[in-house]
């Protein structure tokens, strides 16, 4: 979807098709419509390296700010790269109540780093989250978590070279200075792997334990009524 700002025509796109994002305000994946477009003539004079465009969420009408890098300037137009940065990201959701309290606090802060595009701060917080979780899981917890993460790698079909930084963040015991520098894509993989690890280690166990307790508390007799189990 090439995007061009023309001195005379304003915002120009190759097609009339809209693109969509998950809105950081209403949480709905919706189409976006241009709302505020900078003046091309002014930009052609100053020639900044990045340009901000404001779109409107078609679901809730909230403004969404996107930053584009400039690909090239011509005499009457500015061509932008297709990739953009969301200045406000949707909050990540997770069933936090199943996590041990120290792990929950750290994980919430990690997600805040991710939402603010601070991906290497996010990696550091993920390491603290993992250490806290391993401590809560007790003896053998780290090994079980490692097995779950390796299963996740196989399911997602991630090659070893791409997955190595993720394993180092979660399972290495060195100082934070030894952490790999992560880009946006790697941080996204790390987020999903950590969420899956927490789900397998805490959420799945918690839900299953709670469901079994309920089943044991009440059993159905032949008349259809409920009575406490023995």
Order of alpha helices (4+ residues) and beta strands (2+ residues): beta-beta-beta-beta-alpha-beta-beta-beta-alpha-alpha-alpha-alpha-alpha-alpha-beta-beta
